[in-house]
Amino acid sequence: MEKVKPALIQIHVVTVDYAEGREKKYDSYGSGVIIDKRGYILTNHHVAGHPARLFCILSSKEELEAELVGTDALSDI
């Protein structure tokens, strides 16, 4: 477990919804795994598919803003 733990991350997703002329922000959380040394992360589409902002929380508790590179709703990746 100690060898795997550094690759596991928590994903903090901020989404925005507009209703009745107001902006509402929602926070949700999911998990993911770092899959290469450049910092690419794999998670599910239902976790990070429609973000306004994404943050990754590393096992060290460091929080980094992330960029969505791609998604596939059909395979949920």
mmJSON file of the N, C-alpha and C atoms, coordinates in Angstrom:
{"data_MODEL":{"atom_site":{
"group_PDB":["ATOM","ATOM","ATOM","ATOM","ATOM","ATOM","ATOM","ATOM","ATOM","ATOM","ATOM","ATOM","ATOM","ATOM","ATOM","ATOM","ATOM","ATOM","ATOM","ATOM","ATOM","ATOM","ATOM","ATOM","ATOM","ATOM","ATOM","ATOM","ATOM","ATOM","ATOM","ATOM","ATOM","ATOM","ATOM","ATOM","ATOM","ATOM","ATOM","ATOM","ATOM","ATOM","ATOM","ATOM","ATOM","ATOM","ATOM","ATOM","ATOM","ATOM","ATOM","ATOM","ATOM","ATOM","ATOM","ATOM","ATOM","ATOM","ATOM","ATOM","ATOM","ATOM","ATOM","ATOM","ATOM","ATOM","ATOM","ATOM","ATOM","ATOM","ATOM","ATOM","ATOM","ATOM","ATOM","ATOM","ATOM","ATOM","ATOM","ATOM","ATOM","ATOM","ATOM","ATOM","ATOM","ATOM","ATOM","ATOM","ATOM","ATOM","ATOM","ATOM","ATOM","ATOM","ATOM","ATOM","ATOM","ATOM","ATOM","ATOM","ATOM","ATOM","ATOM","ATOM","ATOM","ATOM","ATOM","ATOM","ATOM","ATOM","ATOM","ATOM","ATOM","ATOM","ATOM","ATOM","ATOM","ATOM","ATOM","ATOM","ATOM","ATOM","ATOM","ATOM","ATOM","ATOM","ATOM","ATOM","ATOM","ATOM","ATOM","ATOM","ATOM","ATOM","ATOM","ATOM","ATOM","ATOM","ATOM","ATOM","ATOM","ATOM","ATOM","ATOM","ATOM","ATOM","ATOM","ATOM","ATOM","ATOM","ATOM","ATOM","ATOM","ATOM","ATOM","ATOM","ATOM","ATOM","ATOM","ATOM","ATOM","ATOM","ATOM","ATOM","ATOM","ATOM","ATOM","ATOM","ATOM","ATOM","ATOM","ATOM","ATOM","ATOM","ATOM","ATOM","ATOM","ATOM","ATOM","ATOM","ATOM","ATOM","ATOM","ATOM","ATOM","ATOM","ATOM","ATOM","ATOM","ATOM","ATOM","ATOM","ATOM","ATOM","ATOM","ATOM","ATOM","ATOM","ATOM","ATOM","ATOM","ATOM","ATOM","ATOM","ATOM","ATOM","ATOM","ATOM","ATOM","ATOM","ATOM","ATOM","ATOM","ATOM","ATOM","ATOM","ATOM","ATOM","ATOM","ATOM","ATOM","ATOM","ATOM","ATOM","ATOM","ATOM","ATOM","ATOM","ATOM","ATOM","ATOM"],
"id":[1,2,3,4,5,6,7,8,9,10,11,12,13,14,15,16,17,18,19,20,21,22,23,24,25,26,27,28,29,30,31,32,33,34,35,36,37,38,39,40,41,42,43,44,45,46,47,48,49,50,51,52,53,54,55,56,57,58,59,60,61,62,63,64,65,66,67,68,69,70,71,72,73,74,75,76,77,78,79,80,81,82,83,84,85,86,87,88,89,90,91,92,93,94,95,96,97,98,99,100,101,102,103,104,105,106,107,108,109,110,111,112,113,114,115,116,117,118,119,120,121,122,123,124,125,126,127,128,129,130,131,132,133,134,135,136,137,138,139,140,141,142,143,144,145,146,147,148,149,150,151,152,153,154,155,156,157,158,159,160,161,162,163,164,165,166,167,168,169,170,171,172,173,174,175,176,177,178,179,180,181,182,183,184,185,186,187,188,189,190,191,192,193,194,195,196,197,198,199,200,201,202,203,204,205,206,207,208,209,210,211,212,213,214,215,216,217,218,219,220,221,222,223,224,225,226,227,228,229,230,231],
"type_symbol":["N","C","C","N","C","C","N","C","C","N","C","C","N","C","C","N","C","C","N","C","C","N","C","C","N","C","C","N","C","C","N","C","C","N","C","C","N","C","C","N","C","C","N","C","C","N","C","C","N","C","C","N","C","C","N","C","C","N","C","C","N","C","C","N","C","C","N","C","C","N","C","C","N","C","C","N","C","C","N","C","C","N","C","C","N","C","C","N","C","C","N","C","C","N","C","C","N","C","C","N","C","C","N","C","C","N","C","C","N","C","C","N","C","C","N","C","C","N","C","C","N","C","C","N","C","C","N","C","C","N","C","C","N","C","C","N","C","C","N","C","C","N","C","C","N","C","C","N","C","C","N","C","C","N","C","C","N","C","C","N","C","C","N","C","C","N","C","C","N","C","C","N","C","C","N","C","C","N","C","C","N","C","C","N","C","C","N","C","C","N","C","C","N","C","C","N","C","C","N","C","C","N","C","C","N","C","C","N","C","C","N","C","C","N","C","C","N","C","C","N","C","C","N","C","C","N","C","C","N","C","C"],
"label_atom_id":["N","CA","C","N","CA","C","N","CA","C","N","CA","C","N","CA","C","N","CA","C","N","CA","C","N","CA","C","N","CA","C","N","CA","C","N","CA","C","N","CA","C","N","CA","C","N","CA","C","N","CA","C","N","CA","C","N","CA","C","N","CA","C","N","CA","C","N","CA","C","N","CA","C","N","CA","C","N","CA","C","N","CA","C","N","CA","C","N","CA","C","N","CA","C","N","CA","C","N","CA","C","N","CA","C","N","CA","C","N","CA","C","N","CA","C","N","CA","C","N","CA","C","N","CA","C","N","CA","C","N","CA","C","N","CA","C","N","CA","C","N","CA","C","N","CA","C","N","CA","C","N","CA","C","N","CA","C","N","CA","C","N","CA","C","N","CA","C","N","CA","C","N","CA","C","N","CA","C","N","CA","C","N","CA","C","N","CA","C","N","CA","C","N","CA","C","N","CA","C","N","CA","C","N","CA","C","N","CA","C","N","CA","C","N","CA","C","N","CA","C","N","CA","C","N","CA","C","N","CA","C","N","CA","C","N","CA","C","N","CA","C","N","CA","C","N","CA","C","N","CA","C","N","CA","C","N","CA","C","N","CA","C","N","CA","C","N","CA","C"],
"label_alt_id":[null,null,null,null,null,null,null,null,null,null,null,null,null,null,null,null,null,null,null,null,null,null,null,null,null,null,null,null,null,null,null,null,null,null,null,null,null,null,null,null,null,null,null,null,null,null,null,null,null,null,null,null,null,null,null,null,null,null,null,null,null,null,null,null,null,null,null,null,null,null,null,null,null,null,null,null,null,null,null,null,null,null,null,null,null,null,null,null,null,null,null,null,null,null,null,null,null,null,null,null,null,null,null,null,null,null,null,null,null,null,null,null,null,null,null,null,null,null,null,null,null,null,null,null,null,null,null,null,null,null,null,null,null,null,null,null,null,null,null,null,null,null,null,null,null,null,null,null,null,null,null,null,null,null,null,null,null,null,null,null,null,null,null,null,null,null,null,null,null,null,null,null,null,null,null,null,null,null,null,null,null,null,null,null,null,null,null,null,null,null,null,null,null,null,null,null,null,null,null,null,null,null,null,null,null,null,null,null,null,null,null,null,null,null,null,null,null,null,null,null,null,null,null,null,null,null,null,null,null,null,null],
"label_comp_id":["MET","MET","MET","GLU","GLU","GLU","LYS","LYS","LYS","VAL","VAL","VAL","LYS","LYS","LYS","PRO","PRO","PRO","ALA","ALA","ALA","LEU","LEU","LEU","ILE","ILE","ILE","GLN","GLN","GLN","ILE","ILE","ILE","HIS","HIS","HIS","VAL","VAL","VAL","VAL","VAL","VAL","THR","THR","THR","VAL","VAL","VAL","ASP","ASP","ASP","TYR","TYR","TYR","ALA","ALA","ALA","GLU","GLU","GLU","GLY","GLY","GLY","ARG","ARG","ARG","GLU","GLU","GLU","LYS","LYS","LYS","LYS","LYS","LYS","TYR","TYR","TYR","ASP","ASP","ASP","SER","SER","SER","TYR","TYR","TYR","GLY","GLY","GLY","SER","SER","SER","GLY","GLY","GLY","VAL","VAL","VAL","ILE","ILE","ILE","ILE","ILE","ILE","ASP","ASP","ASP","LYS","LYS","LYS","ARG","ARG","ARG","GLY","GLY","GLY","TYR","TYR","TYR","ILE","ILE","ILE","LEU","LEU","LEU","THR","THR","THR","ASN","ASN","ASN","HIS","HIS","HIS","HIS","HIS","HIS","VAL","VAL","VAL","ALA","ALA","ALA","GLY","GLY","GLY","HIS","HIS","HIS","PRO","PRO","PRO","ALA","ALA","ALA","ARG","ARG","ARG","LEU","LEU","LEU","PHE","PHE","PHE","CYS","CYS","CYS","ILE","ILE","ILE","LEU","LEU","LEU","SER","SER","SER","SER","SER","SER","LYS","LYS","LYS","GLU","GLU","GLU","GLU","GLU","GLU","LEU","LEU","LEU","GLU","GLU","GLU","ALA","ALA","ALA","GLU","GLU","GLU","LEU","LEU","LEU","VAL","VAL","VAL","GLY","GLY","GLY","THR","THR","THR","ASP","ASP","ASP","ALA","ALA","ALA","LEU","LEU","LEU","SER","SER","SER","ASP","ASP","ASP","ILE","ILE","ILE"],
"label_asym_id":["A","A","A","A","A","A","A","A","A","A","A","A","A","A","A","A","A","A","A","A","A","A","A","A","A","A","A","A","A","A","A","A","A","A","A","A","A","A","A","A","A","A","A","A","A","A","A","A","A","A","A","A","A","A","A","A","A","A","A","A","A","A","A","A","A","A","A","A","A","A","A","A","A","A","A","A","A","A","A","A","A","A","A","A","A","A","A","A","A","A","A","A","A","A","A","A","A","A","A","A","A","A","A","A","A","A","A","A","A","A","A","A","A","A","A","A","A","A","A","A","A","A","A","A","A","A","A","A","A","A","A","A","A","A","A","A","A","A","A","A","A","A","A","A","A","A","A","A","A","A","A","A","A","A","A","A","A","A","A","A","A","A","A","A","A","A","A","A","A","A","A","A","A","A","A","A","A","A","A","A","A","A","A","A","A","A","A","A","A","A","A","A","A","A","A","A","A","A","A","A","A","A","A","A","A","A","A","A","A","A","A","A","A","A","A","A","A","A","A","A","A","A","A","A","A","A","A","A","A","A","A"],
"label_entity_id":["1","1","1","1","1","1","1","1","1","1","1","1","1","1","1","1","1","1","1","1","1","1","1","1","1","1","1","1","1","1","1","1","1","1","1","1","1","1","1","1","1","1","1","1","1","1","1","1","1","1","1","1","1","1","1","1","1","1","1","1","1","1","1","1","1","1","1","1","1","1","1","1","1","1","1","1","1","1","1","1","1","1","1","1","1","1","1","1","1","1","1","1","1","1","1","1","1","1","1","1","1","1","1","1","1","1","1","1","1","1","1","1","1","1","1","1","1","1","1","1","1","1","1","1","1","1","1","1","1","1","1","1","1","1","1","1","1","1","1","1","1","1","1","1","1","1","1","1","1","1","1","1","1","1","1","1","1","1","1","1","1","1","1","1","1","1","1","1","1","1","1","1","1","1","1","1","1","1","1","1","1","1","1","1","1","1","1","1","1","1","1","1","1","1","1","1","1","1","1","1","1","1","1","1","1","1","1","1","1","1","1","1","1","1","1","1","1","1","1","1","1","1","1","1","1","1","1","1","1","1","1"],
"label_seq_id":[1,1,1,2,2,2,3,3,3,4,4,4,5,5,5,6,6,6,7,7,7,8,8,8,9,9,9,10,10,10,11,11,11,12,12,12,13,13,13,14,14,14,15,15,15,16,16,16,17,17,17,18,18,18,19,19,19,20,20,20,21,21,21,22,22,22,23,23,23,24,24,24,25,25,25,26,26,26,27,27,27,28,28,28,29,29,29,30,30,30,31,31,31,32,32,32,33,33,33,34,34,34,35,35,35,36,36,36,37,37,37,38,38,38,39,39,39,40,40,40,41,41,41,42,42,42,43,43,43,44,44,44,45,45,45,46,46,46,47,47,47,48,48,48,49,49,49,50,50,50,51,51,51,52,52,52,53,53,53,54,54,54,55,55,55,56,56,56,57,57,57,58,58,58,59,59,59,60,60,60,61,61,61,62,62,62,63,63,63,64,64,64,65,65,65,66,66,66,67,67,67,68,68,68,69,69,69,70,70,70,71,71,71,72,72,72,73,73,73,74,74,74,75,75,75,76,76,76,77,77,77],
"pdbx_PDB_ins_code":[null,null,null,null,null,null,null,null,null,null,null,null,null,null,null,null,null,null,null,null,null,null,null,null,null,null,null,null,null,null,null,null,null,null,null,null,null,null,null,null,null,null,null,null,null,null,null,null,null,null,null,null,null,null,null,null,null,null,null,null,null,null,null,null,null,null,null,null,null,null,null,null,null,null,null,null,null,null,null,null,null,null,null,null,null,null,null,null,null,null,null,null,null,null,null,null,null,null,null,null,null,null,null,null,null,null,null,null,null,null,null,null,null,null,null,null,null,null,null,null,null,null,null,null,null,null,null,null,null,null,null,null,null,null,null,null,null,null,null,null,null,null,null,null,null,null,null,null,null,null,null,null,null,null,null,null,null,null,null,null,null,null,null,null,null,null,null,null,null,null,null,null,null,null,null,null,null,null,null,null,null,null,null,null,null,null,null,null,null,null,null,null,null,null,null,null,null,null,null,null,null,null,null,null,null,null,null,null,null,null,null,null,null,null,null,null,null,null,null,null,null,null,null,null,null,null,null,null,null,null,null],
"Cartn_x":[0.81,0.0,0.857,1.956,2.809,3.406,3.61,4.127,3.051,1.806,0.694,0.168,0.186,-0.433,-0.027,1.234,1.585,0.892,0.447,-0.208,-1.704,-2.278,-3.704,-3.971,-5.014,-5.334,-6.824,-7.155,-8.541,-8.757,-9.891,-10.204,-11.333,-11.099,-12.1,-12.6,-13.889,-14.491,-15.439,-15.278,-16.185,-16.999,-18.321,-19.201,-20.048,-20.524,-21.32,-22.647,-23.721,-25.049,-25.682,-26.45,-27.133,-28.634,-29.314,-30.758,-31.346,-32.426,-33.135,-32.206,-31.286,-30.378,-29.271,-29.081,-28.053,-27.066,-25.858,-24.816,-24.679,-24.724,-24.524,-23.329,-22.461,-21.288,-21.493,-21.074,-21.195,-19.836,-19.54,-18.311,-18.658,-17.843,-17.964,-16.561,-16.472,-15.178,-15.216,-14.072,-13.915,-12.473,-12.111,-10.739,-10.16,-8.859,-8.161,-6.792,-6.048,-4.714,-3.776,-2.583,-1.553,-1.028,-1.051,-0.671,0.664,1.293,2.631,3.389,4.673,5.554,5.26,4.544,4.199,3.025,2.374,1.288,-0.103,-0.214,-1.541,-2.267,-3.557,-4.378,-5.542,-5.923,-7.071,-8.166,-9.371,-10.543,-11.753,-12.918,-14.145,-14.753,-15.452,-16.147,-17.179,-17.886,-18.906,-18.299,-17.012,-16.327,-15.926,-15.281,-14.662,-15.096,-16.215,-16.616,-17.054,-17.56,-18.077,-17.639,-16.35,-15.908,-15.838,-16.012,-15.632,-14.166,-13.821,-12.429,-12.189,-10.95,-10.537,-9.311,-9.288,-8.135,-7.799,-6.528,-6.061,-5.4,-5.793,-5.218,-4.366,-3.061,-2.109,-2.092,-1.463,-1.379,-0.617,0.211,0.952,0.1,-1.171,-2.138,-1.929,-0.961,-0.757,-1.91,-2.456,-3.571,-3.104,-3.341,-2.907,-4.088,-4.146,-5.195,-4.849,-5.87,-5.665,-6.432,-6.069,-6.724,-7.291,-8.536,-9.145,-8.594,-8.001,-7.401,-8.385,-9.131,-10.089,-11.021,-12.103,-13.103,-13.882,-14.453,-15.269,-16.474,-17.607,-18.814,-19.304,-19.121,-19.618,-18.886,-17.577,-16.817,-16.645,-17.147,-17.066,-15.622,-14.76,-13.363,-13.086],
"Cartn_y":[-1.195,0.0,1.263,1.258,2.442,2.829,1.867,2.181,2.805,2.457,2.944,4.285,4.511,5.686,7.018,7.263,8.551,8.809,7.774,7.939,8.209,7.975,8.191,9.645,10.205,11.611,11.771,12.877,13.292,14.414,14.418,15.447,16.303,17.604,18.592,19.277,19.162,19.711,20.835,21.977,23.103,23.231,23.147,23.341,24.581,25.162,26.378,26.133,26.609,26.509,27.896,28.211,29.502,29.259,29.861,29.724,31.009,31.446,32.645,33.848,33.975,35.118,35.064,33.932,33.806,32.709,32.918,31.908,31.121,29.798,28.94,28.044,27.958,27.101,25.886,24.734,23.487,22.809,22.242,21.475,19.996,19.203,17.755,17.163,15.927,15.276,13.877,13.44,12.085,11.667,10.573,10.097,9.844,9.728,9.443,8.877,8.619,8.065,8.739,9.078,9.639,8.492,8.672,7.559,7.739,8.918,9.063,10.193,10.29,11.251,12.699,12.928,14.295,14.831,13.962,14.396,14.123,13.351,13.009,12.123,12.379,11.691,11.02,9.867,9.152,9.124,9.513,9.459,9.185,9.165,8.909,10.194,10.051,11.184,11.773,10.912,11.43,12.228,12.086,12.867,14.235,14.269,15.507,15.915,15.43,15.66,17.061,17.836,19.175,20.21,20.405,21.307,22.765,23.661,25.051,25.178,24.465,24.398,23.023,22.568,21.267,21.457,20.732,20.739,19.303,19.005,17.692,17.837,16.987,16.99,15.731,15.942,14.838,14.188,13.04,12.34,13.163,14.1,14.991,16.159,16.202,17.266,18.52,18.509,19.642,19.678,20.878,21.042,21.821,21.262,21.87,22.026,23.153,23.309,22.448,21.842,20.925,21.412,20.859,21.168,19.875,19.917,18.754,18.623,17.477,17.241,16.529,15.584,14.855,14.047,13.583,12.811,11.959,10.883,10.007,9.569,10.193,9.914,8.483,7.897,6.534,5.484,5.64,4.681,5.163,6.373,7.002,7.222,7.513,7.857,9.246],
"Cartn_z":[0.0,0.0,0.0,0.695,0.775,-0.576,-1.477,-2.81,-3.691,-3.461,-4.282,-3.779,-2.506,-1.89,-2.533,-2.875,-3.489,-4.833,-5.522,-6.819,-6.69,-5.522,-5.321,-4.969,-5.563,-5.299,-5.05,-4.425,-4.283,-5.281,-5.957,-6.94,-6.404,-6.387,-5.949,-7.217,-7.478,-8.688,-8.304,-8.962,-8.773,-10.057,-9.936,-11.085,-10.84,-11.939,-11.862,-12.564,-11.953,-12.541,-12.489,-13.508,-13.552,-13.549,-12.595,-12.495,-11.93,-12.525,-12.065,-11.948,-12.901,-12.917,-11.879,-11.248,-10.217,-10.577,-10.142,-10.324,-9.026,-9.148,-7.981,-8.245,-7.252,-7.355,-6.449,-6.973,-6.232,-6.153,-5.02,-4.816,-4.77,-5.428,-5.31,-5.279,-4.85,-4.691,-5.277,-5.746,-6.258,-6.07,-6.682,-6.556,-7.936,-7.987,-9.231,-8.926,-9.985,-9.831,-10.835,-10.384,-11.269,-12.115,-13.459,-14.338,-15.047,-14.93,-15.503,-14.822,-15.107,-14.433,-14.803,-15.917,-16.315,-15.498,-14.737,-13.876,-14.408,-15.486,-15.986,-14.98,-14.854,-13.869,-14.588,-14.117,-14.654,-13.597,-14.007,-13.138,-14.01,-13.42,-14.161,-14.718,-15.84,-16.453,-15.484,-14.756,-13.839,-12.687,-12.456,-11.415,-11.961,-13.111,-13.589,-14.99,-15.474,-16.849,-17.21,-16.257,-16.573,-15.53,-15.369,-14.301,-14.736,-13.784,-13.967,-13.537,-12.464,-11.982,-11.395,-11.51,-10.969,-10.089,-8.986,-8.102,-7.728,-7.63,-7.204,-5.846,-4.934,-3.598,-3.48,-3.366,-3.32,-1.941,-1.854,-0.567,0.47,0.008,0.908,1.404,0.966,1.283,0.438,-0.462,-1.375,-2.375,-2.612,-3.533,-4.758,-5.944,-7.194,-8.133,-8.836,-9.839,-11.045,-11.645,-12.766,-13.988,-15.125,-16.39,-16.979,-17.417,-18.047,-19.461,-19.767,-21.087,-22.0,-21.478,-22.294,-21.438,-22.059,-21.345,-22.341,-21.873,-22.702,-21.874,-22.131,-21.344,-21.514,-22.702,-22.939,-22.112,-21.971,-21.16,-19.723,-19.421,-18.104,-17.667,-18.643,-18.323,-18.858],
"occupancy":[1.0,1.0,1.0,1.0,1.0,1.0,1.0,1.0,1.0,1.0,1.0,1.0,1.0,1.0,1.0,1.0,1.0,1.0,1.0,1.0,1.0,1.0,1.0,1.0,1.0,1.0,1.0,1.0,1.0,1.0,1.0,1.0,1.0,1.0,1.0,1.0,1.0,1.0,1.0,1.0,1.0,1.0,1.0,1.0,1.0,1.0,1.0,1.0,1.0,1.0,1.0,1.0,1.0,1.0,1.0,1.0,1.0,1.0,1.0,1.0,1.0,1.0,1.0,1.0,1.0,1.0,1.0,1.0,1.0,1.0,1.0,1.0,1.0,1.0,1.0,1.0,1.0,1.0,1.0,1.0,1.0,1.0,1.0,1.0,1.0,1.0,1.0,1.0,1.0,1.0,1.0,1.0,1.0,1.0,1.0,1.0,1.0,1.0,1.0,1.0,1.0,1.0,1.0,1.0,1.0,1.0,1.0,1.0,1.0,1.0,1.0,1.0,1.0,1.0,1.0,1.0,1.0,1.0,1.0,1.0,1.0,1.0,1.0,1.0,1.0,1.0,1.0,1.0,1.0,1.0,1.0,1.0,1.0,1.0,1.0,1.0,1.0,1.0,1.0,1.0,1.0,1.0,1.0,1.0,1.0,1.0,1.0,1.0,1.0,1.0,1.0,1.0,1.0,1.0,1.0,1.0,1.0,1.0,1.0,1.0,1.0,1.0,1.0,1.0,1.0,1.0,1.0,1.0,1.0,1.0,1.0,1.0,1.0,1.0,1.0,1.0,1.0,1.0,1.0,1.0,1.0,1.0,1.0,1.0,1.0,1.0,1.0,1.0,1.0,1.0,1.0,1.0,1.0,1.0,1.0,1.0,1.0,1.0,1.0,1.0,1.0,1.0,1.0,1.0,1.0,1.0,1.0,1.0,1.0,1.0,1.0,1.0,1.0,1.0,1.0,1.0,1.0,1.0,1.0,1.0,1.0,1.0,1.0,1.0,1.0,1.0,1.0,1.0,1.0,1.0,1.0],
"B_iso_or_equiv":[0.0,0.0,0.0,0.0,0.0,0.0,0.0,0.0,0.0,0.0,0.0,0.0,0.0,0.0,0.0,0.0,0.0,0.0,0.0,0.0,0.0,0.0,0.0,0.0,0.0,0.0,0.0,0.0,0.0,0.0,0.0,0.0,0.0,0.0,0.0,0.0,0.0,0.0,0.0,0.0,0.0,0.0,0.0,0.0,0.0,0.0,0.0,0.0,0.0,0.0,0.0,0.0,0.0,0.0,0.0,0.0,0.0,0.0,0.0,0.0,0.0,0.0,0.0,0.0,0.0,0.0,0.0,0.0,0.0,0.0,0.0,0.0,0.0,0.0,0.0,0.0,0.0,0.0,0.0,0.0,0.0,0.0,0.0,0.0,0.0,0.0,0.0,0.0,0.0,0.0,0.0,0.0,0.0,0.0,0.0,0.0,0.0,0.0,0.0,0.0,0.0,0.0,0.0,0.0,0.0,0.0,0.0,0.0,0.0,0.0,0.0,0.0,0.0,0.0,0.0,0.0,0.0,0.0,0.0,0.0,0.0,0.0,0.0,0.0,0.0,0.0,0.0,0.0,0.0,0.0,0.0,0.0,0.0,0.0,0.0,0.0,0.0,0.0,0.0,0.0,0.0,0.0,0.0,0.0,0.0,0.0,0.0,0.0,0.0,0.0,0.0,0.0,0.0,0.0,0.0,0.0,0.0,0.0,0.0,0.0,0.0,0.0,0.0,0.0,0.0,0.0,0.0,0.0,0.0,0.0,0.0,0.0,0.0,0.0,0.0,0.0,0.0,0.0,0.0,0.0,0.0,0.0,0.0,0.0,0.0,0.0,0.0,0.0,0.0,0.0,0.0,0.0,0.0,0.0,0.0,0.0,0.0,0.0,0.0,0.0,0.0,0.0,0.0,0.0,0.0,0.0,0.0,0.0,0.0,0.0,0.0,0.0,0.0,0.0,0.0,0.0,0.0,0.0,0.0,0.0,0.0,0.0,0.0,0.0,0.0,0.0,0.0,0.0,0.0,0.0,0.0],
"pdbx_formal_charge":[null,null,null,null,null,null,null,null,null,null,null,null,null,null,null,null,null,null,null,null,null,null,null,null,null,null,null,null,null,null,null,null,null,null,null,null,null,null,null,null,null,null,null,null,null,null,null,null,null,null,null,null,null,null,null,null,null,null,null,null,null,null,null,null,null,null,null,null,null,null,null,null,null,null,null,null,null,null,null,null,null,null,null,null,null,null,null,null,null,null,null,null,null,null,null,null,null,null,null,null,null,null,null,null,null,null,null,null,null,null,null,null,null,null,null,null,null,null,null,null,null,null,null,null,null,null,null,null,null,null,null,null,null,null,null,null,null,null,null,null,null,null,null,null,null,null,null,null,null,null,null,null,null,null,null,null,null,null,null,null,null,null,null,null,null,null,null,null,null,null,null,null,null,null,null,null,null,null,null,null,null,null,null,null,null,null,null,null,null,null,null,null,null,null,null,null,null,null,null,null,null,null,null,null,null,null,null,null,null,null,null,null,null,null,null,null,null,null,null,null,null,null,null,null,null,null,null,null,null,null,null],
"auth_seq_id":[1,1,1,2,2,2,3,3,3,4,4,4,5,5,5,6,6,6,7,7,7,8,8,8,9,9,9,10,10,10,11,11,11,12,12,12,13,13,13,14,14,14,15,15,15,16,16,16,17,17,17,18,18,18,19,19,19,20,20,20,21,21,21,22,22,22,23,23,23,24,24,24,25,25,25,26,26,26,27,27,27,28,28,28,29,29,29,30,30,30,31,31,31,32,32,32,33,33,33,34,34,34,35,35,35,36,36,36,37,37,37,38,38,38,39,39,39,40,40,40,41,41,41,42,42,42,43,43,43,44,44,44,45,45,45,46,46,46,47,47,47,48,48,48,49,49,49,50,50,50,51,51,51,52,52,52,53,53,53,54,54,54,55,55,55,56,56,56,57,57,57,58,58,58,59,59,59,60,60,60,61,61,61,62,62,62,63,63,63,64,64,64,65,65,65,66,66,66,67,67,67,68,68,68,69,69,69,70,70,70,71,71,71,72,72,72,73,73,73,74,74,74,75,75,75,76,76,76,77,77,77],
"auth_comp_id":["MET","MET","MET","GLU","GLU","GLU","LYS","LYS","LYS","VAL","VAL","VAL","LYS","LYS","LYS","PRO","PRO","PRO","ALA","ALA","ALA","LEU","LEU","LEU","ILE","ILE","ILE","GLN","GLN","GLN","ILE","ILE","ILE","HIS","HIS","HIS","VAL","VAL","VAL","VAL","VAL","VAL","THR","THR","THR","VAL","VAL","VAL","ASP","ASP","ASP","TYR","TYR","TYR","ALA","ALA","ALA","GLU","GLU","GLU","GLY","GLY","GLY","ARG","ARG","ARG","GLU","GLU","GLU","LYS","LYS","LYS","LYS","LYS","LYS","TYR","TYR","TYR","ASP","ASP","ASP","SER","SER","SER","TYR","TYR","TYR","GLY","GLY","GLY","SER","SER","SER","GLY","GLY","GLY","VAL","VAL","VAL","ILE","ILE","ILE","ILE","ILE","ILE","ASP","ASP","ASP","LYS","LYS","LYS","ARG","ARG","ARG","GLY","GLY","GLY","TYR","TYR","TYR","ILE","ILE","ILE","LEU","LEU","LEU","THR","THR","THR","ASN","ASN","ASN","HIS","HIS","HIS","HIS","HIS","HIS","VAL","VAL","VAL","ALA","ALA","ALA","GLY","GLY","GLY","HIS","HIS","HIS","PRO","PRO","PRO","ALA","ALA","ALA","ARG","ARG","ARG","LEU","LEU","LEU","PHE","PHE","PHE","CYS","CYS","CYS","ILE","ILE","ILE","LEU","LEU","LEU","SER","SER","SER","SER","SER","SER","LYS","LYS","LYS","GLU","GLU","GLU","GLU","GLU","GLU","LEU","LEU","LEU","GLU","GLU","GLU","ALA","ALA","ALA","GLU","GLU","GLU","LEU","LEU","LEU","VAL","VAL","VAL","GLY","GLY","GLY","THR","THR","THR","ASP","ASP","ASP","ALA","ALA","ALA","LEU","LEU","LEU","SER","SER","SER","ASP","ASP","ASP","ILE","ILE","ILE"],
"auth_asym_id":["A","A","A","A","A","A","A","A","A","A","A","A","A","A","A","A","A","A","A","A","A","A","A","A","A","A","A","A","A","A","A","A","A","A","A","A","A","A","A","A","A","A","A","A","A","A","A","A","A","A","A","A","A","A","A","A","A","A","A","A","A","A","A","A","A","A","A","A","A","A","A","A","A","A","A","A","A","A","A","A","A","A","A","A","A","A","A","A","A","A","A","A","A","A","A","A","A","A","A","A","A","A","A","A","A","A","A","A","A","A","A","A","A","A","A","A","A","A","A","A","A","A","A","A","A","A","A","A","A","A","A","A","A","A","A","A","A","A","A","A","A","A","A","A","A","A","A","A","A","A","A","A","A","A","A","A","A","A","A","A","A","A","A","A","A","A","A","A","A","A","A","A","A","A","A","A","A","A","A","A","A","A","A","A","A","A","A","A","A","A","A","A","A","A","A","A","A","A","A","A","A","A","A","A","A","A","A","A","A","A","A","A","A","A","A","A","A","A","A","A","A","A","A","A","A","A","A","A","A","A","A"],
"auth_atom_id":["N","CA","C","N","CA","C","N","CA","C","N","CA","C","N","CA","C","N","CA","C","N","CA","C","N","CA","C","N","CA","C","N","CA","C","N","CA","C","N","CA","C","N","CA","C","N","CA","C","N","CA","C","N","CA","C","N","CA","C","N","CA","C","N","CA","C","N","CA","C","N","CA","C","N","CA","C","N","CA","C","N","CA","C","N","CA","C","N","CA","C","N","CA","C","N","CA","C","N","CA","C","N","CA","C","N","CA","C","N","CA","C","N","CA","C","N","CA","C","N","CA","C","N","CA","C","N","CA","C","N","CA","C","N","CA","C","N","CA","C","N","CA","C","N","CA","C","N","CA","C","N","CA","C","N","CA","C","N","CA","C","N","CA","C","N","CA","C","N","CA","C","N","CA","C","N","CA","C","N","CA","C","N","CA","C","N","CA","C","N","CA","C","N","CA","C","N","CA","C","N","CA","C","N","CA","C","N","CA","C","N","CA","C","N","CA","C","N","CA","C","N","CA","C","N","CA","C","N","CA","C","N","CA","C","N","CA","C","N","CA","C","N","CA","C","N","CA","C","N","CA","C","N","CA","C","N","CA","C","N","CA","C","N","CA","C","N","CA","C"],
"pdbx_PDB_model_num":[1,1,1,1,1,1,1,1,1,1,1,1,1,1,1,1,1,1,1,1,1,1,1,1,1,1,1,1,1,1,1,1,1,1,1,1,1,1,1,1,1,1,1,1,1,1,1,1,1,1,1,1,1,1,1,1,1,1,1,1,1,1,1,1,1,1,1,1,1,1,1,1,1,1,1,1,1,1,1,1,1,1,1,1,1,1,1,1,1,1,1,1,1,1,1,1,1,1,1,1,1,1,1,1,1,1,1,1,1,1,1,1,1,1,1,1,1,1,1,1,1,1,1,1,1,1,1,1,1,1,1,1,1,1,1,1,1,1,1,1,1,1,1,1,1,1,1,1,1,1,1,1,1,1,1,1,1,1,1,1,1,1,1,1,1,1,1,1,1,1,1,1,1,1,1,1,1,1,1,1,1,1,1,1,1,1,1,1,1,1,1,1,1,1,1,1,1,1,1,1,1,1,1,1,1,1,1,1,1,1,1,1,1,1,1,1,1,1,1,1,1,1,1,1,1,1,1,1,1,1,1]
}}}
